[in-house]
Amino acid sequence: MKCADCDSKDCYQGKNCAPRDILADYENEDLEIMKVASGIEAKYYMQKTRLEEILLFTKELGYEKIGVAFCIGLEKEAKSFCEIMEKHLTVESVCCKVCGVEKDTYDLDKIREESIEIACNPIAQANVLNRAGTQLNIIIGLCLGHDILFNKYSEAPVTTFIVKDRVLAHNPAGALYSNYYMKNVFKMGKQ
């Protein structure tokens, strides 16, 4: 499919452009997640921040324990997020550098070749939160690729609070809103 290229977006009006056999059957936990997400959208549309929505979501689903997997570069944001959440929930948090494994152990590229650098460890982050029995895990600024591995190995559902973008103050959509980036970096639009 090429939905991004479709100008009419007839699906928004109820038309099914996809093959019938891919229709999802939402059941059990998946259906409950859909109902809660839809309820929050309907009741608080354009009124609540993502942070507030996450808190509402956990309350509506009756979650009592969440996990936070964060990048050490966003430790202040992670600490603030956890402090807010801890007023309402049990929070387990795990830093990307958990286990303190050197990059040389896995023959990973380093920012400064001559230095000792500790590898991010997204699989261990997922394992720590799996063992803690979290009901929902939240990503704060994991690197691209590390977030993919974390999602893959997390036993609990995962959502993202902050997407890492070191250039655009963790707002990756900013590149799409910037005429400079669109024109000069991506060679899109008027040249």
Residue frames as a rotation matrix with the C-alpha (Angstrom) as fourth column:
MET 1
0.580 0.814 0.000 0.00
0.814 -0.580 0.000 0.00
0.000 0.000 -1.000 0.00
LYS 2
-0.604 -0.710 0.362 1.00
0.706 -0.688 -0.170 3.62
0.369 0.153 0.917 -0.45
CYS 3
0.359 0.848 -0.389 -1.32
0.932 -0.302 0.200 5.42
0.052 -0.435 -0.899 1.95
ALA 4
-0.113 -0.471 -0.875 1.11
0.516 -0.780 0.354 8.34
-0.849 -0.411 0.331 2.30
ASP 5
-0.958 -0.283 0.040 0.64
0.163 -0.427 0.889 9.09
-0.235 0.859 0.455 -1.41
CYS 6
-0.321 0.922 0.216 -3.18
0.910 0.237 0.341 8.97
0.264 0.306 -0.915 -1.28
ASP 7
-0.912 -0.007 0.411 -4.78
-0.011 -0.999 -0.042 12.41
0.411 -0.043 0.911 -1.54
SER 8
-0.125 0.983 0.131 -8.36
-0.355 -0.168 0.920 11.39
0.926 0.069 0.370 -0.74
LYS 9
-0.949 -0.258 0.184 -7.84
-0.270 0.356 -0.895 9.28
0.165 -0.898 -0.407 2.41
ASP 10
-0.147 0.964 -0.223 -11.26
-0.581 0.098 0.808 7.69
0.801 0.248 0.545 1.81
CYS 11
-0.328 -0.017 -0.945 -10.58
0.547 0.812 -0.204 5.34
0.771 -0.583 -0.257 4.74
TYR 12
-0.995 -0.053 -0.082 -11.21
0.097 -0.619 -0.779 8.35
-0.009 -0.783 0.621 6.97
GLN 13
-0.413 0.906 -0.094 -14.79
-0.910 -0.406 0.086 8.27
0.040 0.121 0.992 5.65
GLY 14
0.141 0.477 0.867 -15.14
-0.630 0.719 -0.294 4.51
-0.764 -0.505 0.402 6.17
LYS 15
0.778 0.090 -0.622 -14.01
-0.592 0.439 -0.676 3.09
0.213 0.894 0.394 2.82
ASN 16
0.498 -0.625 0.601 -11.85
-0.119 0.638 0.761 -0.03
-0.859 -0.451 0.244 3.03
CYS 17
0.593 -0.391 -0.704 -9.02
-0.803 -0.221 -0.554 0.14
0.061 0.894 -0.445 0.50
ALA 18
-0.463 -0.833 0.304 -7.16
-0.868 0.495 0.036 -2.83
-0.181 -0.247 -0.952 1.98
PRO 19
-0.505 0.260 -0.823 -7.70
-0.248 0.869 0.427 -6.51
0.827 0.420 -0.374 1.31
ARG 20
0.449 0.831 0.327 -10.48
-0.598 0.008 0.801 -7.86
0.663 -0.556 0.501 3.53
ASP 21
0.654 -0.156 -0.740 -8.28
0.393 0.906 0.156 -10.59
0.646 -0.393 0.654 5.00
ILE 22
-0.476 -0.878 -0.048 -6.10
0.505 -0.229 -0.832 -8.09
0.720 -0.421 0.552 6.85
LEU 23
0.238 0.630 0.739 -8.88
-0.415 -0.622 0.664 -6.66
0.878 -0.465 0.114 8.96
ALA 24
-0.798 -0.601 0.040 -7.85
-0.247 0.266 -0.932 -6.96
0.549 -0.754 -0.361 12.57
ASP 25
0.378 0.829 -0.411 -9.91
0.238 0.342 0.909 -8.77
0.894 -0.442 -0.068 15.14
TYR 26
-0.483 -0.526 0.700 -9.36
-0.511 -0.480 -0.713 -6.93
0.711 -0.702 -0.037 18.38
GLU 27
0.515 0.604 -0.608 -9.91
0.154 0.633 0.758 -9.17
0.843 -0.484 0.234 21.36
ASN 28
0.519 -0.264 -0.813 -9.12
0.834 0.364 0.414 -9.29
0.187 -0.893 0.409 25.05
GLU 29
0.075 -0.582 -0.810 -6.21
0.661 -0.579 0.477 -7.02
-0.747 -0.571 0.341 26.05
ASP 30
-0.816 -0.404 0.414 -5.86
0.571 -0.449 0.687 -5.58
-0.092 0.797 0.597 22.53
LEU 31
-0.068 0.887 0.457 -9.52
0.655 -0.306 0.691 -4.55
0.753 0.346 -0.560 22.46
GLU 32
0.604 0.257 -0.754 -9.27
0.784 -0.363 0.504 -3.06
-0.144 -0.896 -0.420 25.94
ILE 33
-0.410 -0.823 -0.394 -6.21
0.620 -0.568 0.541 -1.01
-0.668 -0.022 0.743 24.89
MET 34
-0.738 0.185 0.649 -8.10
0.548 -0.398 0.736 0.22
0.395 0.899 0.192 21.81
LYS 35
0.332 0.943 -0.037 -11.14
0.747 -0.238 0.621 1.18
0.577 -0.233 -0.783 23.89
VAL 36
0.422 -0.236 -0.876 -9.09
0.732 -0.481 0.482 3.07
-0.534 -0.845 -0.030 26.47
ALA 37
-0.679 -0.734 0.016 -7.02
0.576 -0.520 0.630 4.85
-0.454 0.438 0.776 23.79
SER 38
-0.496 0.585 0.642 -10.15
0.586 -0.320 0.744 5.85
0.641 0.745 -0.185 21.89
GLY 39
0.521 0.723 -0.453 -11.83
0.809 -0.250 0.531 7.03
0.271 -0.644 -0.716 25.09
ILE 40
0.008 -0.614 -0.789 -8.88
0.671 -0.582 0.459 9.24
-0.741 -0.533 0.408 26.02
GLU 41
-0.862 -0.312 0.399 -8.77
0.505 -0.476 0.720 10.69
-0.035 0.822 0.568 22.52
ALA 42
-0.158 0.907 0.389 -12.52
0.660 -0.196 0.725 11.39
0.734 0.372 -0.568 22.51
LYS 43
0.630 0.488 -0.604 -12.68
0.771 -0.302 0.561 12.88
0.091 -0.819 -0.566 25.99
TYR 44
0.451 -0.564 -0.692 -9.43
0.343 -0.606 0.718 14.88
-0.824 -0.561 -0.079 26.02
TYR 45
0.345 -0.310 0.886 -8.78
0.938 0.070 -0.340 15.68
0.043 0.948 0.315 22.34
MET 46
0.014 -0.488 0.873 -6.31
0.433 -0.784 -0.445 18.58
0.902 0.384 0.200 22.13
GLN 47
0.731 0.332 0.597 -6.49
-0.343 -0.578 0.741 19.05
0.590 -0.746 -0.309 25.93
LYS 48
0.869 -0.388 0.308 -3.91
-0.140 0.404 0.904 16.70
-0.475 -0.828 0.297 27.45
THR 49
0.128 -0.918 -0.376 -0.18
-0.990 -0.138 0.001 16.35
-0.052 0.373 -0.926 26.92
ARG 50
0.159 -0.175 -0.972 1.37
-0.364 0.905 -0.222 12.99
0.918 0.389 0.080 26.09
LEU 51
-0.859 -0.511 0.021 2.53
-0.169 0.245 -0.955 12.78
0.483 -0.824 -0.297 29.71
GLU 52
-0.500 0.760 0.415 -1.02
-0.774 -0.177 -0.609 13.28
-0.389 -0.625 0.676 30.99
GLU 53
0.355 0.643 -0.678 -2.36
-0.878 0.478 -0.007 10.80
0.320 0.598 0.735 28.44
ILE 54
-0.352 -0.551 -0.757 0.08
-0.192 0.834 -0.517 8.12
0.916 -0.037 -0.399 29.61
LEU 55
-0.959 0.014 0.283 -1.05
-0.282 0.029 -0.959 8.65
-0.021 -0.999 -0.024 33.19
LEU 56
-0.080 0.997 -0.006 -4.73
-0.938 -0.078 -0.337 8.48
-0.336 -0.021 0.941 32.20
PHE 57
0.183 0.084 -0.979 -4.05
-0.703 0.707 -0.071 5.37
0.687 0.702 0.189 30.11
THR 58
-0.740 -0.531 -0.413 -2.41
-0.089 0.686 -0.722 3.53
0.666 -0.498 -0.555 33.02
LYS 59
-0.783 0.508 0.360 -5.27
-0.495 -0.157 -0.855 4.48
-0.377 -0.847 0.375 35.36
GLU 60
0.115 0.899 -0.422 -7.98
-0.989 0.066 -0.130 3.41
-0.089 0.432 0.897 32.90
LEU 61
0.192 -0.103 -0.976 -6.34
-0.455 0.872 -0.182 0.03
0.870 0.479 0.120 32.34
GLY 62
0.941 0.241 0.239 -5.77
-0.307 0.304 0.902 -0.47
0.144 -0.922 0.360 36.05
TYR 63
0.325 -0.902 -0.283 -2.02
0.355 0.394 -0.848 -0.75
0.877 0.175 0.448 35.69
GLU 64
0.995 -0.018 -0.101 -0.14
0.093 -0.262 0.961 -0.59
-0.044 -0.965 -0.259 38.96
LYS 65
0.278 -0.960 -0.013 3.46
0.154 0.031 0.988 -1.08
-0.948 -0.277 0.156 37.83
ILE 66
0.999 -0.024 -0.022 5.17
-0.027 -0.225 -0.974 0.52
0.018 0.974 -0.226 34.85
GLY 67
0.271 -0.960 0.068 8.70
0.766 0.257 0.589 0.38
-0.583 -0.108 0.805 33.55
VAL 68
0.917 -0.098 -0.386 10.82
-0.269 -0.868 -0.418 3.18
-0.294 0.487 -0.822 32.14
ALA 69
0.330 -0.838 0.434 13.71
0.862 0.456 0.223 2.39
-0.385 0.301 0.873 29.80
PHE 70
0.961 0.076 -0.265 15.77
0.018 -0.977 -0.213 5.52
-0.275 0.200 -0.940 29.33
CYS 71
0.429 -0.847 0.314 18.91
0.562 -0.022 -0.827 6.85
0.707 0.531 0.467 27.69
ILE 72
0.042 -0.515 -0.856 21.54
0.972 -0.178 0.154 8.18
-0.232 -0.838 0.493 30.06
GLY 73
-0.837 -0.369 0.405 21.55
0.494 -0.827 0.269 11.38
0.235 0.425 0.874 27.98
LEU 74
-0.227 0.834 0.503 17.97
-0.259 -0.550 0.794 12.02
0.939 0.050 0.340 29.11
GLU 75
-0.532 -0.049 -0.845 18.42
0.662 0.598 -0.452 11.04
0.527 -0.800 -0.285 32.74
LYS 76
-0.970 0.204 -0.134 17.01
-0.068 -0.756 -0.651 14.35
-0.234 -0.622 0.747 34.03
GLU 77
-0.397 0.864 -0.310 13.87
-0.840 -0.206 0.503 13.95
0.370 0.460 0.807 31.93
ALA 78
-0.200 0.273 -0.941 13.57
0.085 0.962 0.261 10.32
0.976 -0.027 -0.216 33.04
LYS 79
-0.845 -0.159 -0.511 13.91
0.508 0.061 -0.859 11.31
0.168 -0.985 0.030 36.68
SER 80
-0.810 0.583 -0.072 11.20
-0.540 -0.787 -0.299 13.97
-0.231 -0.204 0.952 36.36
PHE 81
-0.220 0.730 -0.647 8.92
-0.665 0.373 0.647 11.56
0.714 0.573 0.403 34.48
CYS 82
-0.378 0.005 -0.926 9.40
0.398 0.904 -0.158 8.86
0.836 -0.428 -0.344 37.13
GLU 83
-0.978 0.004 -0.210 8.78
0.191 -0.402 -0.895 11.31
-0.088 -0.916 0.393 39.99
ILE 84
-0.522 0.842 -0.138 5.45
-0.852 -0.507 0.131 12.29
0.041 0.186 0.982 38.44
MET 85
-0.037 0.509 -0.860 4.44
-0.450 0.760 0.469 8.70
0.892 0.404 0.201 37.76
GLU 86
-0.685 -0.336 -0.646 5.49
0.345 0.632 -0.694 7.52
0.642 -0.698 -0.317 41.24
LYS 87
-0.820 0.490 0.295 2.73
-0.559 -0.579 -0.593 9.67
-0.120 -0.652 0.749 42.74
HIS 88
0.161 0.969 -0.187 0.28
-0.979 0.134 -0.151 7.25
-0.121 0.207 0.971 41.14
LEU 89
0.869 0.098 -0.486 2.09
-0.291 0.894 -0.342 4.00
0.401 0.438 0.805 40.29
THR 90
0.518 -0.799 0.304 4.97
0.064 0.391 0.918 1.74
-0.853 -0.456 0.253 41.16
VAL 91
0.887 -0.262 -0.380 7.76
-0.452 -0.329 -0.829 2.62
0.092 0.907 -0.411 38.74
GLU 92
0.446 -0.821 0.357 10.79
0.486 0.557 0.673 0.55
-0.752 -0.127 0.647 37.76
SER 93
0.889 -0.200 -0.412 13.42
-0.435 -0.650 -0.623 2.37
-0.143 0.733 -0.665 35.72
VAL 94
0.461 -0.764 0.451 16.48
0.539 0.645 0.542 1.09
-0.705 -0.007 0.709 33.91
CYS 95
0.369 -0.478 -0.797 19.27
-0.548 -0.805 0.229 3.09
-0.751 0.352 -0.559 32.27
CYS 96
0.888 0.001 -0.460 20.62
-0.433 0.337 -0.836 2.18
0.154 0.941 0.300 28.83
LYS 97
0.004 -0.990 -0.139 24.09
-0.746 0.090 -0.660 1.46
0.666 0.106 -0.738 30.24
VAL 98
0.640 0.320 0.699 22.81
-0.735 0.523 0.433 -1.30
-0.226 -0.790 0.570 32.56
CYS 99
0.922 -0.346 0.176 25.42
0.334 0.938 0.093 -4.05
-0.197 -0.027 0.980 33.12
GLY 100
0.605 -0.714 -0.353 28.29
-0.495 -0.684 0.536 -1.69
-0.624 -0.149 -0.767 32.18
VAL 101
0.461 -0.408 0.788 29.47
0.610 0.791 0.053 -3.72
-0.644 0.456 0.614 29.17
GLU 102
-0.255 -0.648 -0.718 32.24
-0.213 -0.686 0.695 -2.15
-0.943 0.330 0.037 27.09
LYS 103
0.620 0.485 -0.617 31.54
-0.653 -0.116 -0.748 -1.64
-0.434 0.867 0.245 23.38
ASP 104
-0.302 -0.835 -0.459 34.71
-0.949 0.310 0.059 -3.60
0.093 0.454 -0.886 22.61
THR 105
-0.504 0.168 0.847 32.96
-0.337 0.865 -0.372 -6.71
-0.795 -0.473 -0.380 23.98
TYR 106
0.375 0.751 0.543 30.63
0.355 0.425 -0.833 -6.72
-0.856 0.505 -0.107 20.96
ASP 107
-0.565 -0.694 0.445 33.08
0.719 -0.151 0.678 -5.05
-0.404 0.704 0.585 18.53
LEU 108
0.550 0.827 0.116 30.85
0.815 -0.502 -0.290 -1.97
-0.182 0.255 -0.950 18.32
ASP 109
-0.058 -0.501 0.864 31.90
0.593 -0.713 -0.374 1.34
0.803 0.490 0.338 16.80
LYS 110
0.026 -0.018 -0.999 32.88
0.935 -0.353 0.031 4.03
-0.353 -0.935 0.008 19.28
ILE 111
0.953 0.294 0.067 32.51
0.301 -0.919 -0.254 7.79
-0.013 0.263 -0.965 19.19
ARG 112
0.475 -0.877 0.066 36.16
-0.876 -0.479 -0.057 8.16
0.081 -0.031 -0.996 20.27
GLU 113
0.619 -0.196 -0.760 38.18
-0.198 0.898 -0.393 5.10
0.760 0.394 0.517 19.26
GLU 114
-0.377 -0.921 -0.094 40.87
-0.079 0.133 -0.988 5.58
0.923 -0.365 -0.123 21.91
SER 115
-0.488 0.233 0.841 38.45
-0.850 -0.348 -0.396 5.77
0.200 -0.908 0.368 24.83
ILE 116
-0.938 0.340 -0.073 36.57
0.346 0.886 -0.309 3.18
-0.040 -0.315 -0.948 26.84
GLU 117
-0.572 0.820 0.022 32.90
-0.778 -0.551 0.302 3.40
0.260 0.156 0.953 25.95
ILE 118
-0.757 0.416 0.503 30.08
-0.063 0.721 -0.690 1.50
-0.650 -0.555 -0.520 27.55
ALA 119
-0.901 0.433 0.021 27.50
0.133 0.229 0.964 -0.05
0.413 0.872 -0.264 25.24
CYS 120
-0.282 0.918 0.280 23.81
-0.959 -0.269 -0.085 0.58
-0.003 -0.293 0.956 25.46
ASN 121
-0.995 -0.104 -0.010 22.03
-0.102 0.986 -0.130 -2.60
0.023 -0.128 -0.992 26.46
PRO 122
-0.414 0.910 -0.006 18.37
-0.886 -0.401 0.232 -2.52
0.208 0.101 0.973 25.33
ILE 123
0.015 0.412 -0.911 17.86
-0.134 0.904 0.406 -6.28
0.991 0.116 0.069 25.63
ALA 124
-0.680 -0.299 -0.670 19.04
0.603 0.293 -0.742 -6.17
0.418 -0.908 -0.019 29.25
GLN 125
-0.886 0.432 0.168 16.75
-0.464 -0.812 -0.353 -3.17
-0.016 -0.391 0.920 29.84
ALA 126
-0.030 0.913 -0.406 13.80
-0.748 0.249 0.615 -5.25
0.663 0.322 0.676 28.60
ASN 127
-0.129 -0.079 -0.988 14.90
0.295 0.949 -0.114 -8.23
0.947 -0.306 -0.099 30.68
VAL 128
-0.966 -0.225 -0.128 15.14
0.196 -0.312 -0.930 -6.14
0.169 -0.923 0.345 33.86
LEU 129
-0.598 0.797 0.090 11.61
-0.799 -0.583 -0.150 -4.81
-0.067 -0.161 0.985 33.35
ASN 130
0.014 0.558 -0.829 10.30
-0.453 0.743 0.493 -8.26
0.891 0.369 0.264 32.36
ARG 131
-0.492 -0.295 -0.819 11.63
0.496 0.678 -0.542 -9.68
0.715 -0.673 -0.188 35.63
ALA 132
-0.991 0.133 0.010 10.07
-0.093 -0.633 -0.769 -6.80
-0.096 -0.763 0.640 37.54
GLY 133
-0.504 0.849 0.160 6.67
0.835 0.526 -0.160 -7.71
-0.220 0.053 -0.974 36.09
THR 134
-0.764 0.219 -0.607 5.84
-0.203 -0.974 -0.097 -4.32
-0.613 0.049 0.788 34.62
GLN 135
0.021 0.890 0.456 2.46
0.562 0.367 -0.741 -3.97
-0.827 0.272 -0.493 32.92
LEU 136
0.930 0.143 0.338 3.49
0.360 -0.534 -0.765 -1.17
0.071 0.834 -0.548 30.54
ASN 137
0.008 -0.972 -0.237 6.94
0.822 -0.128 0.554 0.02
-0.569 -0.199 0.798 29.52
ILE 138
0.955 0.264 -0.137 7.78
0.175 -0.872 -0.457 3.55
-0.240 0.412 -0.879 28.43
ILE 139
0.138 -0.919 0.369 10.78
0.986 0.094 -0.135 4.54
0.089 0.382 0.920 26.33
ILE 140
0.897 -0.023 -0.442 12.56
0.053 -0.986 0.159 7.79
-0.439 -0.166 -0.883 27.04
GLY 141
0.635 -0.608 -0.476 15.13
-0.737 -0.662 -0.136 8.60
-0.233 0.437 -0.869 24.38
LEU 142
0.286 -0.572 0.769 16.56
0.183 0.820 0.542 5.22
-0.941 -0.015 0.339 23.44
CYS 143
-0.527 -0.598 -0.604 18.77
-0.516 -0.340 0.786 5.33
-0.676 0.726 -0.129 20.35
LEU 144
0.448 0.584 -0.677 17.41
-0.892 0.243 -0.380 4.27
-0.057 0.774 0.630 16.99
GLY 145
-0.064 -0.412 -0.909 17.87
-0.402 0.844 -0.355 0.52
0.913 0.343 -0.220 16.81
HIS 146
-0.966 -0.250 -0.065 18.08
-0.024 0.336 -0.942 0.19
0.258 -0.908 -0.330 20.56
ASP 147
-0.439 0.884 0.158 14.41
-0.787 -0.294 -0.542 1.14
-0.433 -0.363 0.825 20.76
ILE 148
0.167 0.465 -0.870 13.65
-0.839 0.529 0.122 -1.58
0.517 0.710 0.479 18.20
LEU 149
-0.510 -0.437 -0.741 15.46
-0.015 0.866 -0.500 -4.21
0.860 -0.243 -0.448 20.26
PHE 150
-0.942 0.210 0.260 13.79
-0.293 -0.144 -0.945 -3.03
-0.161 -0.967 0.197 23.45
ASN 151
-0.068 0.979 -0.191 10.35
-0.980 -0.101 -0.169 -3.32
-0.185 0.176 0.967 21.83
LYS 152
0.021 0.015 -1.000 11.22
-0.599 0.801 0.000 -6.76
0.801 0.598 0.026 20.48
TYR 153
-0.577 -0.420 -0.701 12.23
0.209 0.754 -0.623 -8.17
0.790 -0.505 -0.347 23.87
SER 154
-0.800 0.357 0.482 9.76
-0.599 -0.467 -0.650 -6.39
-0.007 -0.809 0.588 26.16
GLU 155
-0.822 0.556 -0.122 7.03
0.555 0.831 0.043 -8.72
0.126 -0.032 -0.992 27.41
ALA 156
-0.093 0.783 -0.615 4.79
0.580 -0.459 -0.673 -5.77
-0.809 -0.420 -0.412 28.35
PRO 157
0.609 0.339 0.717 3.28
0.779 -0.424 -0.461 -3.38
0.148 0.840 -0.522 25.80
VAL 158
-0.380 -0.832 -0.404 5.56
0.804 -0.513 0.300 -0.43
-0.457 -0.211 0.864 25.01
THR 159
0.807 0.450 0.382 4.92
0.580 -0.728 -0.365 3.23
0.114 0.516 -0.849 24.26
THR 160
-0.297 -0.936 0.191 7.36
0.892 -0.343 -0.294 6.06
0.341 0.083 0.936 23.68
PHE 161
0.585 0.411 -0.699 7.38
0.662 -0.740 0.119 9.28
-0.469 -0.532 -0.705 25.66
ILE 162
0.500 -0.498 -0.708 10.48
-0.534 -0.822 0.200 10.87
-0.682 0.278 -0.677 24.11
VAL 163
0.850 -0.316 0.422 12.04
0.524 0.587 -0.616 9.96
-0.053 0.745 0.665 20.76
LYS 164
0.158 -0.885 -0.439 15.75
0.426 -0.340 0.839 10.74
-0.891 -0.319 0.323 20.66
ASP 165
0.621 -0.188 0.761 16.88
0.697 -0.313 -0.645 13.37
0.360 0.931 -0.063 18.17
ARG 166
0.067 -0.715 -0.696 20.11
0.891 -0.271 0.365 14.99
-0.450 -0.644 0.619 19.31
VAL 167
-0.794 -0.402 0.456 19.97
0.592 -0.683 0.428 17.65
0.139 0.610 0.780 16.59
LEU 168
-0.452 0.725 0.519 16.34
-0.018 -0.589 0.808 18.74
0.892 0.356 0.279 16.94
ALA 169
-0.696 0.121 0.708 15.90
-0.702 -0.326 -0.634 18.79
0.154 -0.938 0.311 20.74
HIS 170
-0.912 0.270 0.308 14.23
0.147 0.917 -0.370 15.36
-0.382 -0.292 -0.877 20.66
ASN 171
0.175 0.941 -0.289 11.57
-0.250 -0.242 -0.938 16.51
-0.952 0.237 0.193 18.21
PRO 172
-0.604 -0.553 0.574 12.25
0.344 0.468 0.814 14.42
-0.719 0.689 -0.092 15.09
ALA 173
0.292 0.774 0.561 9.18
0.911 -0.046 -0.410 15.79
-0.291 0.631 -0.719 13.30
GLY 174
0.443 -0.190 -0.876 10.97
0.019 -0.975 0.221 19.15
-0.896 -0.115 -0.429 13.30
ALA 175
-0.674 -0.729 0.119 12.93
0.091 0.077 0.993 18.03
-0.733 0.680 0.015 10.23
LEU 176
-0.394 0.619 0.679 9.64
0.918 0.307 0.253 17.75
-0.052 0.723 -0.689 8.32
TYR 177
0.664 0.685 -0.299 8.58
0.694 -0.714 -0.095 21.25
-0.279 -0.144 -0.950 9.37
SER 178
0.154 -0.723 -0.674 11.91
0.049 -0.675 0.736 22.88
-0.987 -0.146 -0.069 8.48
ASN 179
0.961 0.170 -0.217 12.18
-0.181 -0.203 -0.962 24.31
-0.208 0.964 -0.164 4.97
TYR 180
0.183 -0.974 -0.134 15.97
-0.978 -0.195 0.079 24.19
-0.103 0.117 -0.988 5.36
TYR 181
-0.424 -0.343 0.838 16.02
-0.397 0.902 0.169 20.46
-0.814 -0.261 -0.519 6.05
MET 182
0.470 0.694 0.545 13.45
0.225 0.503 -0.835 19.66
-0.853 0.515 0.081 3.40
LYS 183
0.955 -0.077 -0.287 15.26
-0.291 -0.452 -0.843 21.68
-0.065 0.889 -0.454 0.73
ASN 184
0.319 -0.942 -0.106 18.95
-0.911 -0.274 -0.310 21.29
0.263 0.195 -0.945 1.56
VAL 185
-0.463 -0.505 0.729 19.23
-0.729 0.684 0.010 17.97
-0.504 -0.527 -0.685 3.35
PHE 186
-0.196 0.490 0.849 16.43
0.172 0.870 -0.462 15.92
-0.965 0.056 -0.255 1.79
LYS 187
-0.959 -0.238 -0.154 16.33
-0.080 -0.292 0.953 17.74
-0.272 0.926 0.261 -1.60
MET 188
-0.336 0.925 0.177 12.55
0.937 0.348 -0.042 18.10
-0.101 0.152 -0.983 -1.42
GLY 189
0.499 0.641 -0.583 10.38
0.557 -0.752 -0.351 21.02
-0.664 -0.149 -0.733 -2.47
LYS 190
0.985 -0.089 0.150 11.55
0.056 -0.654 -0.755 24.08
0.165 0.752 -0.639 -4.36
GLN 191
0.337 -0.938 -0.078 15.28
0.913 0.305 0.272 24.08
-0.231 -0.163 0.959 -5.06
